């Protein structure tokens, strides 16, 4: 059985701003390539993928404990996926803000 390359959609202020221009951001496995990511996004979200860009982020180091031992977080990968004009992914619809709820 083939494992899915997408881990989860990344929803931050920046990615929601990019989503308004049809660029959607996902956390993906480090072994995934652009073709696998495009195929998985198309099958899961029922959209046509136009372009995929990937970024490998290095694992950050931090000091923990009394002795200040250095621990390194594992590297991670994210993918920016552009969909064809007129299509959207519902997972990135912005939640209503506090001001909009009060009105």
N, C-alpha and C positions, 0 to 999 in steps of 0.2 A: 504494500500500500504506500502510495506516494504521500509525503508529508507536505503540508501547505507552506509556502515561503513567507506568507504574511503572518506577523505576530499580532499586531493590533494597529488601528488608526491612531495617529498622534494628533491630539487636539490641544493646541495652545492658541494664544492670541495671534501669533504670527501665522500659524498654519491655517487658522480660520480666515485670515486676511488673504492668504494665497488661494484658499478654496473659492473665494469669490471670483478669482480669475481662472478657474478650472484646474488648478494645481492642487493635488491632494497628497498628504504626507503619511507614510506608513512605517512602522518599525518592522523590519524584515530580518530573516536569519542571515548570518554572515556568509553562508554557502550559496545563497540565492543569486542568480544572475538576472539581468534585465529582462530577458525573454520569459523566464519563469515568473517573475513578478508581474509582468504585463498579462500573462495568461491567467494567473490566479486572480488578479484584480478584475479582469474581464468576466471570469466565471462567477466570482462571488457577488460582485456588485452589478452585474448585467449592464456594463458600459463598454464602449469601444475606446481602447487606450491609444493615444496619439504618440506620446513620448514618455520615456522613463529616465530619470537621473538618479544615481545612487551616491551615497556618502558613507564612508566608513569612519566612525568616530573612535578615537583612541580611548582606552580605558584610563580613567583618572586615578591618581594615587592619593592616598590619605594616610594620616598617622592615627593609630589607635592604641589604647591601653596605657599603662603606667610607663612602660619602656619606650613608647613611641614607635612601635613596629610599623613598618610601611606595608600597606595592603593596596593591591592594584585591582581595580574593577575590570571586568572583561570588556574587550572592545565590542562595539555594537554597530549596526548598520541601519540606515534609513533610506527610504526611496521616495522621491517626488514623482508623482504620476500625473501626466496631463491627459485629460479626456477630450473627446471630440466636442466641438461646439454644440450647445443645446442639451448636453447630458450632465447630470449631477450625481453625486454620491450622497445619500441621505445621512450617513454617519457624521458628515461634516456640517450639517445645518446648524447654524448658531442658535444656542439656547436664548430665550428672551432675557433681556437685561432686567435689573431691578427696577429701573425707571419705567420700562415698558410694562412691567407687571402692575405697577401702581396706577398707571393711567387708565 
